[in-house]
Every structure is written in C-alpha cells, then in structure tokens.
Amino acid sequence: MKTLLIVDDEKATRDALRMALENSFDCYVAADLQQATQVLKAEDVDLLLTDLRLGADSGMEVLDAALARPQPPVCLMMTAYGSVDTAVEAMRRGAWHFVTKPLNLDEVELLLKRAVRNRTLEKENVKLVEENEVLRTSKATSRKGLERLIGSSPQMQRVAAKIEQIAPTRATVLIEGESGTGKEVVAHTLHDLSGRPGEKFVAVNCAALSPQLLESELFGHEKGAFTGASQRRVGRFEQAHGGTLFLDEIGEIDATTQVKLLRALSERTVERVGSNSPIKVDVRVIAATNRRLVEMVAEGDFREDLYFRLNVLGILMPPLRERREDIVLLANSFLSEFAKENGREEKPLTEAAMAKLKSYDWPGNVRELRTAIEHAVVMSNQSKLDVQHLPEFLISNGRGWETMTGKKALAPAEEFNLHALEQRTIQGALLATDGNRTKAAGLLGISRRTLQRKLSEAPPIESK
C-alpha cells in the first residue's frame, strides 16, 4: 500500500481526508511545515497532498521540502484560493497536479491513484532506460575488450563468443593450444571483460622457474624459510588478490607444486613457504598450456584432480594454419603497430608478399607471423612491403635451414634418425629467432627449460 501524507491546518479537513482515503493508502497527517518535515524525514512517503495556506506557513514550503528528499513523493496542491498563477507556480516548483476546495473526495482518490500509476510508469521507464544503457555499455565494453582478438574465421568467432559468456564469472579457465596462438591475449581479454577489470592482472611463467623458486613465487615465503630468504616475500596469489592470476605453461609444474596449487584452488587459501598460517585470497585463476594435459594425466605426469580444478571452463585456441583467412587481418594489424613503433611510414603488403604469408604453415602461429611482419616493416625501403622484405625462411618457402646456413638437407641415411631430425629442427628454430631461446622454444611448442635440456643432451648435428 502506498503512503500518503496529508497536510492541512484544519483538523476537520485532515480527518475527513484520512477517513476517506485510508482504505486505499497508508495515511499520515500533519498540521504545518514542521510536522510535515518530520514525517518526510521519518517515513518513505509516496504521495503528498498539501493545502496552500497553512496558517503562518505556506504549502509551497512543504512542496519544496518534499521535492528535496532523495526519493521525492508525487505532490498535489489543494486550496480554496485557486488561481491560474498559483497553479502555474506550484507546477513550476514540481507539483504533479492542482485541486481546488471544496474537495470532491472521490475525485481526489481517483486523482491520487492516477498519480501512483504515472509514478510507476515513470520508474519502469527509468529502469528500462538504465537497463538499455547497461546493455549498450556492456556490449561496447565487450566489443572493446574483444578488439585484442583479431580474426573473423569461424574458429575465432567461437572463441570470442565463449569468452563473452564466461568472462563475467569467477570460474577457473584453462586455455590450451600450440605456442604462439594467443593464449595470453585470451587471458587478458577474459580479465578485461570480467567484473574485476580495474584490479591487478598478475602473470607467472611456470616454465621459467625452478620448482623451489616457483613455489616461492606463487605462495610467497617467510624470512629465513630457505637459504637466501633474507626477508618476507608476498606471493603472486596475494599480489593478485581481487584480480586475476594467469599461470602460463601450467603443464611444467612439478608434483609438489601441483599439490599446493590444488589446495589453493580448492580452499581459496595459500600458505607462505616457512609458515603454517593460511591466508585467504580472492583470485580468478586462468591457466594456459601448449601441452595436452589430459595425456599427461593418463601418463601420470599431471594430477587428475588438479586438471579438473583447472579445466572448469576450457578454451582451445586454433593454430594459425587452420584459420588462414585471419592471416590478412593479423598482418595488417601488425603492420600498423610496428610502423608506429619503429617510426616508419605505414606501407601495404604487395599481393605477392601476402600470398607468401597465406601459403606458409606458421608452426610458430601468430607469434611467428608477428615477428615476420616486424622484420618486413624494418627492412622495407620501398613504397610497399614486398617478398624480398620478408624473413628468409618465407622467401625460401619454409626451407630456411638450407638457405640461412648454406648446409645441405639431411642425407637419406639421416631421414629417419629421430635425434638428428630433432637437432636440425632446434637449430632451425634458433636461427629463425636470432638465437633467442625463449622465442625458439615457442616456435617448437616446448618450454624453454625443455629446450635447454635438449641442447645440453648433445651438440648440434653437422652435415656430412
């Protein structure tokens, strides 16, 4: 039932109005401005019916006091001294309607009920406008957040749709795909479209650290917890509190860290190394890997319970060779980026250069394409980026090892030598990335630690 405040200095009028309207409204009465103000402060008043003349006070003052409330009531003015000027002034100040005495109580009740309906419609309209604005803003934010994901292929459209659906949740996400497909880009997009975009995005490359260092990096440590721990360190889980923690190369963590990570995900608490005190953390965890965790689980190299904790929601990033229609979009985007970054004029690719890009299989995926475009932007001294400005491995149709080193391809006896093939491939990746082991590992689809181990196993194979 809506609340109605009746303000009139004549008791008989107040009582008559209350008796006539109390079956339809929850009625309060006041004799002057002071009493009316007290009711307005103490109660949520939906409707105000006030006389213009209130002895020493004025109904206009009551009207002003009512309309100054955070949630003002619908106001109606009544008087026996009706005039056009008075009505105009009351309406100008915010009154909804104006009635004259003597009052027809039935008409007053109908008028009040109509005021309620109008106010209800107004609120519904405001709500609809607000909801539409939220929806419009949400879509605009979503479009802006998804700008990171370049591609119109069906595969990328499915990825984008899934991101939009799962980003607002706090569920853990596992992003799988070959190295260089853009898994970290997806992680950033999920964070941008989440309910915590203003909070921290903290990333950890799990393959770049030893098991002991990784544990300390994730969970922190107390002073003296191990040799070299000269002071307390806050871990990445604590740093990301309220935000997003991105665990890249999750397939490289050792068994002990897997156990501790499982507990952190299950209980939403962490313990610093050297401490038994649990610390509550509110973190949205996103993990990524270029390895098939389900196969690692089958082989006993990854905990099954941790896999299911991580893979609450999964996103599989397609390799670039399976979405060749996106190569043009990606290449043009990188052209603009690197032209600006290197202070060069933005130049288009020739049809021949674009054909080269589209025909290559891109084992290093988007990351490799990005490197190739940067090379072309820097090397071009013509009005367009042509084939000769591309990296050598593209000019030689992917046979970069022979062209760049002058060495022969594998001899027939070596064709089925797995070790020789592996060493050739590693050396080719190192050459393609100017010796950068991190980038070479990305091209090969392995971690940097695995690459270092393979390089230490045997020297590079020389051609006979």
C-alpha positions as CSV (number, residue, x, y, z in Angstrom):
1,M,0.0,0.0,0.0
2,K,1.3,3.4,-1.0
3,T,1.9,6.0,1.8
4,L,0.1,9.4,1.7
5,L,1.0,12.5,3.7
6,I,-2.0,14.9,4.1
7,V,-1.0,18.4,5.3
8,D,-3.8,20.8,6.3
9,D,-4.1,23.3,9.2
10,E,-7.8,22.5,9.6
11,K,-8.2,19.3,11.7
12,A,-11.7,18.6,10.3
13,T,-10.3,18.6,6.7
14,R,-7.3,16.4,7.8
15,D,-9.6,13.9,9.5
16,A,-12.1,13.8,6.6
17,L,-9.4,13.1,4.0
18,R,-7.8,10.4,6.1
19,M,-11.1,8.6,6.7
20,A,-11.9,8.8,3.0
21,L,-8.5,7.6,1.8
22,E,-7.2,5.2,4.4
23,N,-8.7,2.1,2.7
24,S,-6.6,2.9,-0.4
25,F,-3.5,4.4,1.2
26,D,-1.4,4.3,4.3
27,C,-2.2,7.8,5.6
28,Y,-0.1,10.2,7.7
29,V,-1.3,13.7,8.7
30,A,0.4,17.0,9.5
31,A,-0.9,20.4,10.5
32,D,2.1,22.6,9.5
33,L,5.5,22.7,7.8
34,Q,7.3,21.4,10.9
35,Q,5.1,18.3,11.4
36,A,5.2,17.6,7.6
37,T,9.0,17.8,7.6
38,Q,9.3,15.4,10.5
39,V,7.1,12.8,8.6
40,L,9.0,13.3,5.4
41,K,12.3,12.5,7.2
42,A,10.9,9.6,9.2
43,E,8.8,7.8,6.5
44,D,9.1,6.8,2.9
45,V,6.2,9.0,1.6
46,D,4.9,8.1,-1.9
47,L,2.3,10.8,-2.2
48,L,1.8,14.3,-0.7
49,L,-1.5,16.2,-0.6
50,T,-0.9,19.7,0.9
51,D,-3.0,22.8,1.4
52,L,-1.6,26.0,0.0
53,R,-2.4,28.0,3.2
54,L,-1.1,26.6,6.5
55,G,-1.6,29.4,8.9
56,A,1.8,31.0,9.3
57,D,3.3,28.5,6.9
58,S,2.9,28.0,3.1
59,G,2.2,24.8,1.3
60,M,4.8,25.9,-1.2
61,E,7.4,25.4,1.5
62,V,6.1,21.9,2.2
63,L,6.2,21.2,-1.5
64,D,9.9,22.3,-1.6
65,A,10.8,20.2,1.4
66,A,9.1,17.1,-0.1
67,L,10.8,17.5,-3.5
68,A,14.2,18.0,-1.8
69,R,14.0,14.4,-0.5
70,P,16.3,11.7,-2.1
71,Q,13.2,9.9,-3.2
72,P,10.6,12.7,-3.6
73,P,6.9,11.9,-3.4
74,V,4.3,12.8,-6.1
75,C,2.9,16.1,-4.9
76,L,-0.6,17.6,-5.2
77,M,-1.6,21.1,-4.1
78,M,-5.1,22.0,-2.8
79,T,-6.5,25.3,-1.9
80,A,-9.7,27.3,-1.7
81,Y,-7.9,30.2,-3.2
82,G,-7.3,28.7,-6.6
83,S,-6.0,30.8,-9.4
84,V,-4.0,30.3,-12.6
85,D,-1.0,32.0,-11.2
86,T,-0.9,29.8,-8.1
87,A,-1.4,26.6,-10.1
88,V,1.4,27.6,-12.5
89,E,3.8,28.4,-9.6
90,A,3.0,25.0,-7.9
91,M,3.6,23.1,-11.2
92,R,6.7,25.1,-11.9
93,R,8.1,24.0,-8.5
94,G,7.4,20.4,-9.2
95,A,3.8,19.7,-8.2
96,W,2.1,17.0,-10.2
97,H,-1.4,18.4,-10.1
98,F,-3.5,21.1,-8.5
99,V,-7.0,20.8,-7.0
100,T,-9.4,23.4,-5.5
101,K,-11.7,23.3,-2.5
102,P,-14.3,22.3,-1.7
103,L,-13.0,18.9,-2.5
104,N,-14.8,16.0,-4.1
105,L,-13.3,13.1,-2.2
106,D,-14.0,10.5,-4.8
107,E,-12.3,12.7,-7.4
108,V,-9.3,13.2,-5.1
109,E,-9.0,9.5,-4.6
110,L,-9.1,8.8,-8.3
111,L,-6.5,11.6,-8.9
112,L,-4.2,10.1,-6.3
113,K,-4.5,6.6,-7.8
114,R,-3.7,8.0,-11.2
115,A,-0.6,9.7,-9.8
116,V,0.5,6.3,-8.4
117,R,0.1,4.7,-11.9
118,N,2.0,7.6,-13.5
119,R,4.8,7.3,-11.0
120,T,5.0,3.5,-11.5
121,L,5.3,4.0,-15.3
122,E,7.9,6.7,-14.8
123,K,10.0,4.3,-12.6
124,E,9.6,1.5,-15.1
125,N,10.7,3.8,-18.0
126,V,13.7,4.9,-16.0
127,K,14.6,1.3,-15.2
128,L,14.2,0.3,-18.9
129,V,16.5,3.2,-19.9
130,E,19.1,2.2,-17.3
131,E,18.9,-1.5,-18.4
132,N,19.3,-0.5,-22.0
133,E,22.3,1.7,-21.1
134,V,23.9,-1.1,-19.1
135,L,23.3,-3.4,-22.0
136,R,24.7,-0.9,-24.5
137,T,27.7,-0.2,-22.3
138,S,28.2,-3.9,-21.7
139,K,28.2,-4.6,-25.4
140,A,30.5,-1.7,-26.1
141,T,32.9,-2.8,-23.4
142,S,32.7,-6.3,-24.7
143,R,33.5,-5.2,-28.2
144,K,36.4,-3.1,-26.9
145,G,37.7,-6.0,-24.9
146,L,37.5,-8.3,-27.8
147,E,39.5,-6.0,-30.0
148,R,42.6,-7.9,-28.8
149,L,41.3,-11.0,-30.6
150,I,41.9,-10.4,-34.3
151,G,40.2,-12.7,-36.6
152,S,36.9,-13.3,-38.5
153,S,37.3,-17.0,-39.0
154,P,34.6,-19.3,-37.6
155,Q,37.1,-20.7,-35.1
156,M,37.9,-17.3,-33.7
157,Q,34.2,-16.3,-33.7
158,R,33.6,-19.3,-31.5
159,V,36.4,-18.4,-29.2
160,A,35.1,-14.8,-28.9
161,A,31.6,-16.0,-28.1
162,K,32.9,-18.3,-25.4
163,I,35.0,-15.5,-23.9
164,E,31.9,-13.2,-23.7
165,Q,29.9,-15.9,-22.0
166,I,32.4,-17.0,-19.3
167,A,34.4,-13.8,-18.7
168,P,31.9,-12.3,-16.1
169,T,32.1,-15.5,-13.9
170,R,34.8,-16.2,-11.4
171,A,35.3,-19.8,-12.6
172,T,38.8,-21.1,-13.3
173,V,39.7,-21.2,-17.0
174,L,42.2,-23.5,-18.8
175,I,43.4,-22.2,-22.2
176,E,45.0,-24.9,-24.4
177,G,46.7,-24.5,-27.7
178,E,50.0,-24.5,-29.6
179,S,52.7,-22.0,-28.6
180,G,52.1,-18.6,-30.2
181,T,48.3,-19.0,-30.8
182,G,47.5,-16.1,-28.4
183,K,46.7,-17.8,-25.1
184,E,47.9,-14.8,-23.1
185,V,45.8,-12.5,-25.2
186,V,42.8,-14.5,-24.3
187,A,43.7,-14.4,-20.7
188,H,44.0,-10.6,-20.8
189,T,40.6,-10.4,-22.6
190,L,38.9,-12.5,-20.0
191,H,40.3,-10.2,-17.3
192,D,39.2,-7.1,-19.2
193,L,35.6,-8.4,-19.6
194,S,35.3,-9.7,-16.1
195,G,33.8,-8.0,-13.1
196,R,37.3,-7.1,-11.9
197,P,39.0,-5.3,-14.9
198,G,40.3,-2.5,-12.6
199,E,42.1,-4.9,-10.4
200,K,45.5,-6.5,-11.0
201,F,46.3,-8.9,-13.7
202,V,49.3,-10.9,-12.5
203,A,51.1,-13.4,-14.8
204,V,53.6,-16.2,-13.9
205,N,55.5,-18.2,-16.5
206,C,55.7,-21.6,-14.7
207,A,58.3,-23.0,-17.0
208,A,60.8,-20.2,-16.4
209,L,61.4,-21.0,-12.7
210,S,62.8,-24.0,-10.8
211,P,60.3,-25.8,-8.6
212,Q,61.6,-24.1,-5.4
213,L,61.5,-20.7,-6.9
214,L,58.1,-21.3,-8.5
215,E,56.6,-22.3,-5.1
216,S,58.0,-19.1,-3.5
217,E,56.9,-17.0,-6.5
218,L,53.3,-18.3,-6.2
219,F,52.8,-18.5,-2.5
220,G,55.5,-16.2,-1.0
221,H,57.9,-17.1,1.8
222,E,58.8,-16.0,5.3
223,K,62.1,-14.6,6.2
224,G,64.6,-17.5,6.8
225,A,62.4,-20.1,5.1
226,F,65.3,-21.2,3.0
227,T,68.9,-20.1,2.2
228,G,68.8,-16.7,0.7
229,A,65.3,-15.8,2.1
230,S,66.5,-12.6,3.8
231,Q,63.1,-11.1,4.1
232,R,59.4,-11.9,3.8
233,R,58.1,-12.1,0.2
234,V,54.4,-11.8,-0.8
235,G,53.5,-14.4,-3.4
236,R,51.7,-13.9,-6.7
237,F,48.4,-15.2,-5.3
238,E,48.4,-12.5,-2.7
239,Q,49.5,-9.9,-5.2
240,A,46.6,-10.8,-7.4
241,H,44.0,-10.6,-4.6
242,G,40.8,-9.2,-6.0
243,G,42.1,-9.6,-9.6
244,T,43.3,-12.3,-12.0
245,L,46.2,-14.7,-11.7
246,F,47.5,-16.1,-15.1
247,L,49.5,-19.3,-14.8
248,D,51.3,-19.8,-18.1
249,E,52.9,-23.1,-19.1
250,I,51.0,-24.8,-16.3
251,G,52.0,-28.2,-17.6
252,E,55.6,-27.7,-16.5
253,I,55.0,-27.5,-12.7
254,D,56.4,-30.3,-10.6
255,A,54.4,-32.7,-8.4
256,T,54.9,-30.9,-5.1
257,T,53.7,-27.6,-6.6
258,Q,50.8,-29.3,-8.1
259,V,49.6,-30.4,-4.7
260,K,49.9,-26.9,-3.2
261,L,48.2,-25.3,-6.2
262,L,45.3,-27.8,-5.9
263,R,44.9,-26.8,-2.3
264,A,45.0,-23.1,-3.2
265,L,42.3,-23.6,-5.8
266,S,40.1,-25.8,-3.6
267,E,40.3,-23.7,-0.4
268,R,41.0,-20.3,-1.7
269,T,43.9,-20.0,0.8
270,V,47.6,-20.1,0.5
271,E,50.5,-20.6,2.9
272,R,53.8,-18.9,2.5
273,V,56.9,-21.1,2.4
274,G,58.1,-21.4,6.0
275,S,54.6,-20.6,7.5
276,N,51.6,-22.7,8.6
277,S,49.2,-19.7,8.7
278,P,46.6,-19.8,5.9
279,I,45.9,-16.6,4.0
280,K,42.6,-16.1,2.3
281,V,42.8,-14.9,-1.3
282,D,40.1,-13.8,-3.8
283,V,41.7,-14.6,-7.1
284,R,40.3,-15.6,-10.5
285,V,42.8,-18.2,-11.9
286,I,43.4,-18.6,-15.6
287,A,45.9,-21.2,-16.7
288,A,47.4,-21.9,-20.1
289,T,49.5,-24.7,-21.7
290,N,50.7,-25.8,-25.0
291,R,50.7,-29.4,-23.8
292,R,47.8,-31.9,-23.8
293,L,47.2,-32.1,-20.0
294,V,44.7,-34.9,-20.5
295,E,47.5,-37.0,-22.0
296,M,49.8,-36.0,-19.2
297,V,47.2,-37.2,-16.7
298,A,47.0,-40.5,-18.5
299,E,50.8,-40.9,-18.3
300,G,50.9,-39.9,-14.6
301,D,52.7,-36.7,-15.1
302,F,49.9,-34.4,-14.0
303,R,47.4,-34.8,-11.2
304,E,43.9,-35.7,-12.4
305,D,42.2,-33.7,-9.6
306,L,44.2,-30.6,-10.4
307,Y,43.4,-31.0,-14.1
308,F,39.6,-31.0,-13.3
309,R,40.1,-28.0,-10.9
310,L,41.8,-26.0,-13.7
311,N,39.6,-27.2,-16.5
312,V,36.3,-25.9,-15.1
313,L,35.9,-23.9,-18.3
314,G,38.1,-24.6,-21.3
315,I,39.1,-22.7,-24.3
316,L,41.1,-24.3,-27.2
317,M,43.0,-21.8,-29.4
318,P,43.2,-22.9,-33.0
319,P,46.6,-22.9,-34.8
320,L,47.0,-20.2,-37.5
321,R,47.3,-22.8,-40.3
322,E,43.7,-23.8,-39.5
323,R,42.4,-20.2,-39.8
324,R,44.3,-18.9,-42.8
325,E,41.5,-16.3,-43.6
326,D,42.7,-14.4,-40.5
327,I,46.3,-14.0,-41.7
328,V,45.5,-10.9,-43.7
329,L,43.7,-9.2,-40.8
330,L,46.6,-10.1,-38.4
331,A,49.3,-9.0,-40.8
332,N,47.6,-5.6,-41.4
333,S,47.2,-5.1,-37.7
334,F,50.9,-5.8,-37.1
335,L,51.9,-3.5,-40.0
336,S,50.2,-0.6,-38.3
337,E,51.6,-1.5,-34.9
338,F,55.2,-1.9,-36.0
339,A,55.2,1.1,-38.4
340,K,54.2,3.3,-35.5
341,E,56.5,1.6,-33.0
342,N,59.5,2.0,-35.4
343,G,58.7,5.4,-36.7
344,R,58.1,4.2,-40.2
345,E,55.5,5.1,-42.7
346,E,52.7,2.5,-42.8
347,K,53.0,0.6,-46.1
348,P,50.8,-2.1,-47.6
349,L,51.9,-5.6,-48.5
350,T,52.0,-6.5,-52.1
351,E,49.8,-9.3,-53.4
352,A,52.9,-11.5,-53.8
353,A,54.0,-10.9,-50.2
354,M,50.5,-11.6,-48.9
355,A,50.4,-14.8,-51.0
356,K,53.6,-15.9,-49.3
357,L,52.2,-15.3,-45.9
358,K,49.0,-17.2,-46.7
359,S,50.8,-20.2,-48.1
360,Y,53.1,-20.7,-45.2
361,D,52.1,-23.1,-42.4
362,W,53.2,-20.9,-39.5
363,P,54.5,-23.5,-37.0
364,G,55.1,-20.6,-34.6
365,N,51.5,-19.4,-35.2
366,V,50.5,-15.7,-34.5
367,R,53.8,-15.0,-32.7
368,E,55.8,-16.1,-35.7
369,L,53.7,-14.0,-38.1
370,R,54.1,-11.0,-35.8
371,T,57.9,-11.4,-36.0
372,A,57.8,-11.8,-39.8
373,I,55.8,-8.6,-40.2
374,E,58.1,-6.6,-37.9
375,H,61.1,-7.8,-40.0
376,A,59.3,-6.6,-43.2
377,V,58.5,-3.2,-41.7
378,V,62.1,-2.6,-40.6
379,M,63.7,-3.9,-43.8
380,S,61.4,-2.2,-46.4
381,N,62.8,0.8,-48.2
382,Q,60.1,0.9,-50.9
383,S,56.6,2.2,-51.1
384,K,55.2,-1.3,-50.4
385,L,56.3,-4.4,-48.4
386,D,57.3,-7.0,-51.0
387,V,58.5,-10.6,-50.9
388,Q,62.2,-9.6,-50.5
389,H,61.4,-7.7,-47.3
390,L,60.1,-10.9,-45.6
391,P,62.3,-13.1,-43.5
392,E,64.5,-15.6,-45.4
393,F,62.5,-18.7,-44.2
394,L,59.5,-17.3,-46.0
395,I,61.3,-16.3,-49.2
396,S,62.7,-19.9,-49.4
397,N,59.2,-21.4,-49.0
398,G,60.0,-22.5,-45.5
399,R,63.3,-24.2,-46.3
400,G,65.1,-21.6,-44.2
401,W,67.7,-24.0,-42.7
402,E,69.4,-24.6,-46.1
403,T,69.2,-21.0,-47.2
404,M,70.4,-19.4,-44.0
405,T,73.2,-21.8,-43.2
406,G,74.3,-23.0,-46.6
407,K,74.3,-26.5,-45.3
408,K,72.8,-29.4,-47.1
409,A,69.5,-31.0,-46.2
410,L,69.6,-34.3,-44.3
411,A,71.2,-37.1,-46.1
412,P,69.0,-40.1,-46.9
413,A,70.6,-42.1,-44.0
414,E,69.6,-39.4,-41.6
415,E,66.0,-39.0,-42.8
416,F,64.7,-41.5,-40.2
417,N,67.1,-40.6,-37.4
418,L,64.8,-39.0,-34.8
419,H,67.6,-37.4,-32.9
420,A,69.1,-35.9,-36.0
421,L,65.8,-34.5,-37.1
422,E,65.2,-33.0,-33.6
423,Q,68.6,-31.3,-33.5
424,R,68.1,-29.9,-37.0
425,T,64.7,-28.6,-36.0
426,I,66.0,-27.0,-32.9
427,Q,68.9,-25.3,-34.7
428,G,66.5,-24.1,-37.4
429,A,64.3,-22.5,-34.7
430,L,67.2,-20.8,-33.1
431,L,68.4,-19.4,-36.4
432,A,64.9,-18.2,-37.2
433,T,64.7,-16.3,-33.8
434,D,68.3,-15.0,-33.9
435,G,69.4,-17.3,-31.1
436,N,66.6,-16.2,-28.7
437,R,65.9,-19.5,-26.8
438,T,62.6,-18.3,-25.4
439,K,61.2,-17.5,-28.9
440,A,62.7,-20.7,-30.3
441,A,61.0,-22.7,-27.6
442,G,57.7,-21.0,-28.6
443,L,58.2,-21.9,-32.2
444,L,58.9,-25.5,-31.3
445,G,55.9,-25.8,-29.0
446,I,58.1,-26.7,-25.9
447,S,59.1,-24.8,-22.8
448,R,62.4,-23.0,-22.6
449,R,63.5,-25.5,-19.9
450,T,62.8,-28.4,-22.2
451,L,64.8,-26.7,-25.0
452,Q,67.8,-26.1,-22.7
453,R,67.7,-29.8,-21.7
454,K,67.6,-30.9,-25.3
455,L,70.5,-28.6,-26.2
456,S,72.6,-30.0,-23.4
457,E,72.0,-33.6,-24.3
458,A,74.1,-33.5,-27.5
459,P,75.9,-30.9,-29.7
460,P,74.2,-29.8,-32.9
461,I,74.4,-32.3,-35.7
462,E,76.8,-31.3,-38.5
463,S,76.1,-32.3,-42.2
464,K,78.5,-34.7,-43.7
